[in-house]
Amino acid sequence: MKTTALFPFGFLRFRISIFLVYAIVLAASNCISAQIFSRVNDSVLTAKQNYGFGCGFFDFNNDGNPDIIVNNMKSKSLIFINNGNGTFSDAPTDLINSFKSNSGLSLGDYDNDGLADLFISSMAGSNSLLHNEGKGIFSKLTDSPMANVPGFQVHCTWVDYDNDGLLDLFIPVVGNTQFLQGDGVTNYLFHNEGGGKFLRVGVSEPEKVAGNNVCANFCDIDNDGDMDLFMTDCLSDNYLFENKGNGVFTRIDGGVTANSNTSISCSWGDYDNDGFMDLFVANGFVTNEGKKVQNYLFHNNGNKTFTRITTGELAEFSGNSWNGLWADFNNDGYLDLFLGTLYEPDVLFLNNGDGTFHKVSGEFDSLSTGTSGACFADYNNDGFLDIFTANCLGTGNRLYKNNGNKNNWVFVKCEGSVSNRSAIGARVKIKATISGKSFWQDREINPNMGFRGLSEIRAHFGLGNATQIDSLIIDWPSKARTIMTNLKVNQVHYIRESGTSRVQNSGRAKKN
């Protein structure tokens, strides 16, 4: 049986003092030039040093600039409005009706009215379904069955699990605020009946699992057009559920689900560009003996099985990992991994393009600890993905601006018509020639990545020195397919399921 030093706040205060000393000793050693990221010292973002849990990028006021939301343990959620010039402002206090102990968050247009709605899970049994009324106004639906359910919900995610064109909601549940085994409260899957009405399914396999289900993220692991589910459990084996395509899930045991550590976060991404989504599981905490634990990197074999990668800098890294974000941060055509850690500096692993990774030394300073939530988006619209992290140690949240390079890029914004309007679950593939090599890249539309993080919903692709996109394929949840060829780079392509498209951001945007 594994033993863990878990999450009481007295313990956190003790660890804070240790790392303040650690920061003083090592601060000078991390002043390295030519970094991929630079920390943004915006006083609006840094002044409020609360106990941040979940966080996300979300264009609240529909002005084309991603805003930031931070859920907190001891205070109300914070919302920062992107001014479009690299700075942020506090949002009006009545923008959303939020309360303390908010944790997870998920974005999706559940009523297909063209405005993305927000669900926020709570560790105090009072979740929030926020309907987007437009112009930065959200109304809280207090009569929703998801609003008041027992248990501690630290994560949540929208998904159209039965491909009926309406987004459903899944909420995993933990035993208590320390993620210890509690009273066995089960998870929740709510089916969207249309007209703003939701009903709890109650009989699905993912709901029957009672324990410490921290993070749950959907992905089509076998490319059959249906969203499957991986779920972490802090103190026992993890779970993988195959979607059979008729609204029924079956549990797959062994291999990818084995867990001898304390699994927290799970993230899907095709890191080797073979057309199948691979899995990263971040394992948090330390043993009572102070031993740090390794994370799990699983390669998708393409036949509903996975092989754990045990060698290499990413696979062998040990720490107190609470988050992992797959994204092409240097726009070279290969997914990199940002690793958010609790008691050590955050880490960036760059993809070498051959299925291996290397750790970038000194990328984040010694105070980049306490990362409880993490997310990415292109907040300054320059074509490069930036990172925001929520800090649960009370030492301040952080925004990291991507310094960029000469590599090209493209965003693809999908809009469903028969499929759900947010196009969650759609698969976007592009083919381009980078450094003389022609290959496909694959992204799945889903803003939830990692543990209680809400990231860029547009599909982002790094293109290196490619001067055009040779082919683009979108496989929609409705089973429809869109094919386009010879698209320009350094643009945002808006593509509707009906086949219409438009372009924005022609040429490289000016950086802030």
C-alpha positions in Angstrom: 0.0 0.0 0.0 1.4 3.4 -0.9 1.6 6.1 1.7 1.4 9.8 0.9 1.9 13.2 2.5 -1.3 14.8 1.2 -2.9 18.3 1.2 -3.6 19.9 4.7 -3.1 23.6 4.6 -0.8 23.5 7.6 1.5 21.3 5.7 1.4 23.7 2.8 2.5 26.6 4.9 5.4 24.6 6.1 6.4 23.8 2.5 6.0 27.5 1.6 8.7 28.5 4.1 11.1 25.8 2.7 10.7 27.1 -0.9 11.1 30.7 0.0 14.6 29.8 1.3 15.1 27.6 -1.8 14.1 30.6 -4.0 16.7 32.9 -2.4 19.5 30.5 -2.9 18.7 29.6 -6.6 17.1 32.8 -8.0 20.3 34.0 -9.6 21.1 30.7 -11.3 17.9 30.9 -13.3 18.5 34.2 -15.1 19.0 32.7 -18.5 18.6 34.6 -21.7 16.8 33.4 -24.9 14.1 31.6 -23.0 11.0 30.4 -24.7 8.8 32.1 -22.0 9.0 35.3 -20.1 6.9 36.0 -17.0 4.5 38.8 -17.4 4.7 41.2 -14.5 1.2 42.7 -14.8 0.2 44.1 -11.4 -3.5 43.2 -12.0 -2.6 39.6 -12.3 0.0 39.4 -9.5 -1.6 41.6 -6.8 -4.2 39.1 -5.7 -2.3 36.2 -4.2 -5.0 33.7 -3.3 -5.1 30.0 -3.1 -5.7 29.4 -6.8 -7.1 26.0 -7.9 -8.6 25.8 -11.4 -7.8 28.3 -14.2 -8.7 29.0 -17.8 -8.5 31.1 -20.8 -12.0 32.1 -22.0 -13.1 35.0 -24.2 -15.8 36.3 -21.8 -16.8 39.4 -23.8 -16.4 38.0 -27.3 -13.8 40.6 -28.4 -11.3 38.1 -29.8 -8.9 38.4 -26.9 -8.7 35.4 -24.4 -9.5 36.5 -20.8 -8.4 34.7 -17.7 -10.5 33.1 -14.9 -9.0 31.7 -11.6 -11.0 29.6 -9.1 -9.9 30.0 -5.5 -10.2 28.0 -2.3 -10.5 30.8 0.1 -12.1 33.6 -2.0 -14.3 34.2 -5.0 -13.2 33.4 -8.5 -11.1 36.1 -10.1 -11.7 37.2 -13.7 -9.1 39.3 -15.6 -10.2 41.0 -18.9 -7.7 41.0 -21.7 -7.3 44.6 -22.9 -5.9 43.5 -26.3 -2.6 45.3 -25.7 -0.8 42.8 -23.5 -2.4 44.0 -20.3 -5.3 42.9 -18.2 -8.0 44.6 -16.1 -10.2 43.4 -13.3 -13.6 42.3 -14.5 -16.8 43.9 -13.1 -17.6 42.2 -9.9 -21.0 41.1 -11.2 -19.7 39.4 -14.3 -20.5 36.0 -12.8 -22.0 35.0 -9.5 -19.2 32.9 -8.0 -18.3 31.8 -4.5 -15.2 30.5 -2.8 -14.1 26.8 -2.9 -14.5 26.8 -6.7 -12.2 24.3 -8.4 -12.7 22.9 -11.9 -14.1 24.6 -14.9 -15.3 23.6 -18.4 -16.4 25.6 -21.4 -19.0 24.6 -24.0 -22.1 25.9 -25.8 -24.6 23.5 -24.3 -27.7 25.1 -25.9 -26.0 25.7 -29.3 -26.9 29.4 -29.4 -23.4 30.5 -30.5 -22.2 31.6 -27.1 -20.0 29.4 -25.0 -21.3 28.6 -21.5 -19.3 27.8 -18.4 -19.6 25.2 -15.7 -17.7 25.5 -12.5 -17.3 22.7 -10.0 -17.0 23.3 -6.3 -15.4 21.6 -3.3 -18.2 22.9 -1.2 -21.1 21.2 -2.9 -22.4 24.2 -4.8 -21.5 24.0 -8.5 -22.4 26.7 -11.0 -23.9 26.4 -14.4 -23.4 29.8 -16.0 -25.4 30.6 -19.2 -23.7 33.0 -21.5 -26.1 35.9 -22.3 -23.6 37.7 -24.5 -21.6 40.9 -24.0 -19.8 39.5 -20.9 -23.0 38.7 -19.0 -23.6 35.3 -17.5 -26.7 34.1 -15.6 -26.4 31.4 -13.0 -29.0 28.6 -13.3 -29.8 27.7 -9.8 -32.4 25.1 -10.7 -30.0 22.9 -12.6 -29.6 19.4 -11.3 -25.8 19.8 -11.5 -25.8 22.8 -9.2 -26.3 21.0 -5.8 -24.9 17.5 -5.7 -23.1 15.9 -2.8 -19.4 15.3 -2.7 -16.3 17.3 -3.5 -16.0 18.0 -7.2 -12.6 19.3 -8.2 -12.8 18.8 -11.9 -15.5 18.8 -14.7 -15.7 18.5 -18.4 -18.3 19.0 -21.2 -18.5 16.2 -23.8 -21.1 15.0 -26.3 -20.6 11.3 -25.4 -23.6 10.1 -27.5 -23.0 12.4 -30.5 -26.5 13.7 -30.6 -25.3 17.3 -31.1 -25.8 18.4 -27.5 -23.1 18.7 -24.9 -23.3 16.5 -21.8 -21.4 17.0 -18.6 -19.2 14.7 -16.5 -18.1 15.4 -13.0 -15.6 13.2 -11.1 -15.8 13.2 -7.3 -13.2 12.9 -4.5 -13.7 11.8 -1.0 -12.8 15.1 0.7 -10.6 18.2 0.3 -7.4 16.2 1.0 -8.3 13.7 -1.8 -8.4 10.9 0.9 -10.8 8.0 0.7 -14.1 9.4 1.8 -17.7 8.1 1.9 -17.6 6.6 -1.5 -19.7 9.2 -3.3 -20.0 8.3 -7.0 -19.3 10.4 -10.1 -21.9 12.2 -12.1 -22.8 12.1 -15.8 -25.6 14.4 -16.9 -27.2 14.0 -20.3 -28.4 17.0 -22.2 -32.0 16.6 -23.1 -32.2 19.8 -25.0 -34.0 23.0 -24.1 -31.6 23.6 -21.3 -32.7 20.5 -19.4 -30.3 17.9 -18.0 -30.9 14.5 -16.5 -28.4 12.4 -14.5 -27.7 9.1 -16.3 -27.0 7.3 -13.1 -26.3 3.9 -14.6 -23.2 4.4 -16.7 -19.9 2.6 -15.8 -17.9 5.8 -15.1 -20.6 6.8 -12.5 -20.3 3.6 -10.6 -16.7 4.1 -9.6 -16.6 5.5 -6.1 -13.4 6.8 -4.6 -11.0 9.7 -5.2 -11.6 10.4 -8.9 -9.6 13.6 -9.3 -9.4 14.2 -13.1 -11.4 12.9 -16.0 -10.7 13.8 -19.6 -12.3 12.4 -22.8 -10.5 11.4 -26.0 -11.2 9.2 -29.0 -8.5 6.7 -28.3 -9.4 4.3 -31.2 -10.4 6.8 -33.9 -13.9 5.4 -34.2 -15.6 8.8 -33.7 -16.7 8.3 -30.1 -15.2 10.0 -27.1 -13.7 7.5 -24.6 -12.7 8.4 -21.0 -9.7 8.2 -18.8 -10.0 9.0 -15.1 -7.4 9.3 -12.4 -7.7 8.0 -8.9 -5.4 9.5 -6.3 -5.1 6.3 -4.2 -5.9 3.3 -6.4 -5.7 2.2 -10.0 -6.9 4.6 -12.7 -9.7 4.0 -15.1 -10.1 3.7 -18.9 -13.7 3.5 -20.3 -14.3 2.7 -24.0 -17.3 4.4 -25.6 -19.2 1.7 -27.5 -21.0 4.3 -29.7 -24.5 3.9 -28.3 -24.1 5.9 -25.1 -22.6 2.9 -23.2 -19.2 2.8 -21.7 -17.2 -0.4 -20.9 -14.2 -0.5 -18.6 -10.8 -1.5 -20.0 -8.4 -2.8 -17.3 -4.7 -3.4 -17.2 -1.7 -1.6 -18.6 -2.7 2.0 -18.9 -4.8 1.9 -15.7 -2.2 0.5 -13.3 -1.2 3.1 -10.7 1.3 2.6 -8.0 1.7 6.4 -7.4 -0.7 9.2 -6.6 -2.2 10.1 -10.0 -3.7 13.6 -10.3 -3.8 14.8 -13.9 -4.4 13.3 -17.3 -3.7 14.8 -20.7 -4.2 13.5 -24.3 -2.0 14.4 -27.2 -0.5 12.8 -30.3 3.2 13.5 -29.5 4.7 11.4 -32.3 2.2 12.4 -35.1 1.2 8.8 -35.8 -2.6 9.6 -35.7 -3.4 8.1 -32.3 -3.7 10.1 -29.1 -1.1 9.3 -26.4 -1.6 9.9 -22.7 0.4 11.7 -20.0 -0.5 11.1 -16.3 0.9 13.5 -13.8 1.5 11.9 -10.4 1.5 14.3 -7.4 2.6 14.4 -3.7 5.5 12.5 -2.1 5.7 9.5 0.1 6.1 9.8 3.9 9.8 9.0 3.4 10.1 12.1 1.1 10.5 10.1 -2.1 9.3 11.8 -5.3 7.4 9.7 -7.7 7.6 9.4 -11.5 4.9 10.3 -13.9 3.4 8.0 -16.6 3.9 8.5 -20.3 1.8 6.0 -22.4 2.1 5.5 -26.1 -1.1 4.6 -28.0 -0.5 1.4 -29.9 -3.6 2.0 -32.1 -5.4 -1.1 -31.0 -6.9 0.1 -27.7 -3.7 -0.8 -25.9 -1.0 1.4 -24.6 2.7 0.9 -23.9 4.3 2.8 -21.0 7.5 4.6 -22.0 10.0 4.2 -19.2 13.2 5.7 -20.6 14.0 9.3 -21.5 14.1 12.6 -19.7 10.3 13.0 -19.6 9.5 9.4 -18.6 12.2 9.4 -15.9 11.4 12.8 -14.3 10.3 12.6 -10.7 8.5 15.3 -8.8 5.2 16.5 -7.3 3.4 16.9 -10.6 -0.2 18.2 -10.7 -0.6 19.1 -14.4 0.6 18.4 -17.9 -0.2 20.4 -21.0 0.5 19.0 -24.5 1.1 21.9 -27.0 3.5 22.9 -29.7 5.1 25.8 -27.8 8.0 26.4 -30.3 5.8 25.9 -33.4 8.1 23.2 -34.9 5.3 20.7 -35.7 5.7 18.5 -32.6 3.8 18.6 -29.3 5.9 19.6 -26.3 4.9 19.1 -22.6 4.5 21.7 -19.9 4.7 20.1 -16.4 3.2 22.0 -13.5 4.6 20.9 -10.1 3.5 21.6 -6.6 6.7 21.9 -4.6 9.4 22.5 -7.3 9.8 24.8 -10.3 7.6 24.1 -13.3 9.3 22.2 -16.1 9.2 22.4 -19.9 10.0 19.4 -22.1 10.6 20.0 -25.7 9.8 17.3 -28.3 12.9 16.2 -30.3 10.8 15.1 -33.2 11.8 11.5 -32.8 9.5 10.4 -30.0 11.9 11.6 -27.3 12.0 14.8 -25.2 14.6 17.0 -23.5 14.1 19.1 -20.4 14.8 22.9 -20.9 17.0 24.1 -18.1 16.1 27.3 -16.3 13.0 28.0 -18.2 10.9 28.9 -15.1 12.3 30.6 -12.0 12.5 29.0 -8.6 9.3 30.6 -7.4 7.2 28.8 -10.0 5.9 26.3 -7.5 2.5 25.6 -6.2 1.0 25.0 -9.7 -2.4 23.5 -9.0 -4.1 24.5 -12.3 -2.6 25.3 -15.7 -3.8 26.3 -19.1 -2.6 27.7 -22.5 -3.8 30.1 -25.2 -2.5 32.7 -27.5 -3.5 35.7 -25.4 -1.7 38.3 -27.5 -2.7 36.8 -30.9 0.9 36.4 -32.2 0.5 32.7 -33.2 2.5 31.3 -30.2 0.9 29.7 -27.2 1.2 31.3 -23.8 0.8 29.7 -20.4 -1.1 30.7 -17.2 -0.8 28.8 -13.9 -2.9 29.0 -10.7 -1.0 28.8 -7.5 -2.4 27.0 -4.5 0.4 28.0 -2.1 -0.7 31.7 -1.9 2.4 33.1 -3.6 0.7 34.4 -6.7 -0.6 33.1 -10.0 1.6 33.5 -13.1 1.3 34.4 -16.8 4.1 33.3 -19.1 4.3 35.0 -22.5 5.8 33.0 -25.3 8.7 34.9 -26.8 8.1 33.3 -30.2 10.5 32.6 -33.1 10.5 32.6 -36.9 8.4 29.4 -37.2 5.0 29.6 -38.9 1.7 28.5 -37.4 -2.1 28.1 -38.0 -5.2 28.1 -35.9 -8.4 26.2 -36.9 -11.6 27.3 -35.2 -14.4 24.8 -35.8 -18.1 25.4 -35.5 -20.5 22.5 -35.5 -24.0 22.6 -37.1 -25.2 19.0 -36.9 -22.5 18.4 -34.3 -22.4 20.4 -31.1 -21.8 24.1 -31.8 -18.5 24.1 -29.9 -17.3 21.2 -32.1 -16.0 19.4 -28.9 -14.8 16.0 -30.1 -14.0 17.0 -33.6 -10.6 15.8 -35.0 -8.5 18.2 -37.1 -5.6 17.0 -39.1 -3.2 19.0 -41.3 -0.4 17.9 -43.7 2.5 20.2 -44.4 6.1 20.0 -45.4 8.5 21.1 -42.6 12.2 21.1 -43.2 11.8 18.9 -46.2 9.6 16.3 -44.4 5.9 16.0 -45.3 3.8 14.7 -42.4 0.4 14.9 -40.7 -0.4 16.5 -37.4 -3.5 15.6 -35.4 -5.5 17.7 -32.8 -8.8 17.0 -31.0 -11.1 19.9 -30.1 -11.4 19.8 -26.4 -10.6 22.8 -24.1 -10.1 20.6 -21.0 -6.6 19.4 -20.7 -4.9 18.3 -17.5 -6.3 18.9 -14.1 -8.9 21.7 -13.8 -7.5 23.6 -16.7 -9.4 25.3 -19.5 -7.2 25.9 -22.6 -7.4 27.2 -26.1 -10.4 25.6 -27.9 -9.0 26.3 -31.3 -6.8 23.7 -32.9 -3.2 25.1 -33.0 -0.5 23.8 -35.2 3.2 24.7 -35.4 4.4 24.7 -39.0 8.2 25.4 -38.8 9.3 26.7 -42.2 6.2 25.3 -44.0 4.8 27.9 -46.4 1.4 26.4 -46.9 -0.9 23.7 -45.5 -1.2 21.0 -48.2 -4.3 19.3 -46.8 -6.7 19.8 -43.9 -9.2 17.2 -42.7 -11.9 17.7 -40.1 -13.8 14.6 -38.8 -16.9 15.9 -37.0 -18.7 14.1 -34.2 -21.7 13.8 -36.6 -19.4 11.5 -38.7 -19.3 14.2 -41.5 -15.9 15.1 -43.0 -14.5 18.4 -44.3 -11.5 18.3 -46.6 -9.6 21.5 -47.7 -6.3 21.9 -49.5 -3.6 24.6 -50.1 -4.4 26.8 -47.1 -2.3 29.8 -46.1 -0.1 29.8 -43.0 0.0 32.4 -40.1 -3.8 32.7 -40.2 -6.9 31.7 -38.2 -9.2 29.6 -40.3 -12.8 29.5 -39.2 -14.5 26.4 -40.6 -18.2 25.5 -40.2 -19.5 22.0 -40.4 -21.6 23.1 -43.4 -18.4 23.7 -45.4 -18.2 27.5 -45.2 -15.0 29.0 -44.0 -13.4 32.4 -43.5 -9.9 33.6 -42.6 -8.5 36.0 -40.0 -5.0 37.3 -39.0 -3.4 37.1 -42.5 0.3 37.4 -42.0 2.2 37.3 -38.7 0.5 39.4 -36.1 2.4 42.1 -34.2 3.6 41.0 -30.8 2.7 42.8 -27.5 
